[in-house]
Amino acid sequence: MTSNKQGFHTALAVSNIKNHVSIVLELENVQYTNEVELFKIYVCSHRVLHHIIPSIPVLPPPSTDEEKDIRLTLDATVFQWIYTTISQDLLHTILEPDSTAEQAWTWLHGIFQDNRHSRVVSLKQKFSTTIMIDFPGVSAYCQRLKVLADQLKCVGSPVSNDRLVLQLVAGLAEAYNGVVTLL
């Protein structure tokens, strides 16, 4: 535990985790893998990874009331970091009385990893039916395809560059027929 003799831990000095983990985890705009990696790096840098990953060796049981209080405070801090980096919908889904940071982390993992197959099907459907006329311009259309491709990669079903280009071309508006012919 990184603390001084007065019981202060460096994790308690964090005023805004969003300055370090800028991705907000959402059900619709899935960036689970990226958010998890950023979050784990941050939590590890503050030496509180054992609060979310049960297989990480933990410290010996607290021997004093002060040590117990510090551990509870650190768990609440990590819990607060989790809540700050997820959407309101996810917050309402995982918010449970008297739960721990590890439980919240496990519930999030379940939401995004246990439903992987249905998410793949849904994302592939969205990817293959995305067309430019649904967007204000070609840039927004391209960005949407890229976001969907990234989300598919995050759930273990990456889109090849060839497939991405083919979908992009297939969904272009008629005004781009000349470009489609060249491609």
N, C-alpha and C positions, 0 to 999 in steps of 0.2 A: 504494500500500500504506500503510495507516494504521499506521505504526510510529514509534517514536522511534529515537534513534541507537543504542540498545542492542539493537535488533531486536525490541522488544516490539510486538505487534499487539493491538488492542482485542478482536479475536475470541478471543484466548487467555484473556481475563479472564472469559469466560462459564462459570459453574459449573453451571448447569442450564438447558438450552434449554426444558425443559418448563414453566418459569415464563413463557415467552414464546410458545411454540407448544404450546398445550394439547391439540390434537387428535392422537390416535394413529391413524395410518393403518392400516386393517385391510382385509382382503379382503372380509369380510362386511358390515361397516358402512362403506360407501364414502363417504368425505368427501374424495376426492382433490382436487377443485378448491379447496375451502376450505383444506385442509392445504397445498397447493402455494402458494397466495397468501400465507398466513401465513408459511410458510417463506421464500419469496422476499423478503418485506418484511424479515424478520429478517436474512437473509443479506446483503441489500443494505445494511441499516443498519450492518453491520459491514464493508462493502466487500470482500466475498469472493464476490460473485455470479458472478464469472468462473470459480469452481471448479465450478459446476454447469451454467451456461448457456454452451455453447461459442461462441455468436455474440457474447457480450459481449467487447469488446476487452480483451485481457490486457496486462499490463505487459511491458516489454521483457524478454528472457531474463535470468535472474539472472547477474550478473557475478562474484559471489564465492561461496565455499562457504557463508558465513553467509546470503546471500540464498537460496541453494538450500535450505538447511535450514529457513529460515522458510517458504518456499513449501510444502515437504513437510509441515511441521508444520501449516500452515493448511489444507492439503488434508485431512490426517488429522482435524483439528478439525471441518471441515465434514462429513466422512464420519461422524464420531462423532455429529454432530447429526442426520444422516439416520437412522442406526441407532437413536438414542434416540427418534425420533418415529414409528417404524413398529412394527407388531406382530411377535411372535416368528416367526410363519409367513412374513411378508414378509422378515424378516431372514434366515431360512434360505434363502429363495428367491434373494436377490440377493447374499448373502455369497460373495465370490470372493477368492482370494488375489491380492495385488498389484494390486487394482483401485483406481480413483480415485473421488473424490466424484462427478465428472461421469459416470462409468460407472454408478454406483449410481443416480444421478438419472435417467439415460436408461433403465435397466432398469425402474425404477418407472413411468416414463411409459409404457413399452411394456406393462407389465402392465395398467395401467388404461385406456389409450387405444387400444391395438391390439385389444383384445377388447371394444370398445365395443358392437358389435352384439349379441354374445351376452350381455353384461351387461344391455343394455336388455331383451332377451327374458326373461331370468331375473327381473329386477326387476319387469317388468310382470306376469309370472305371479304372483309373490309378492304384488304390490299387489292384483291382482284377486281373489285367493283368500283374502285376509286377512279373518277374521271375528272378532267379539268373543268368542265362546265359547272361543277359544284363549288368552284373556288373563284375568288376575285381576280386571280392572275396565275401565270405559269409558275411564279416563285412559290406561292402558297401551295399550289398543286404538288410541285416537286418536294417541298418541305413535308407535306403530309405523307407522301409515299416513303420518304426517308424515315420519318418517325415510325410508320407502320413496320418498315423493314427492321429498324432498330428494336422495336418491341418483339417482333418475331425472333430475332436473334436472342433476346433476353429470355425467351421461353424455350430455347433450344431448337428452334426451327429457322435457321438463317436463310435469308434470301440471297441468291447469287447476284452478282453485278449484272450478268446477262438478263436474268429474270426481272431485275429492277428496271433496266433500260427498256425491255420489251413492254412492261406494264406502263411505264412512262409514255412510250410512243403510242401504245394502243389507246390510252385514255386522253390523248391530246384532242383539242377542239379542231373543227374543220379548217379554221383559219391557219392551222399549222400543217396542212396536208403536204405542202412543198417540203417542209423540213422532214416530215415522216418519210417521204420518198427518198430523200438524201440519206437518211439514217438507215 
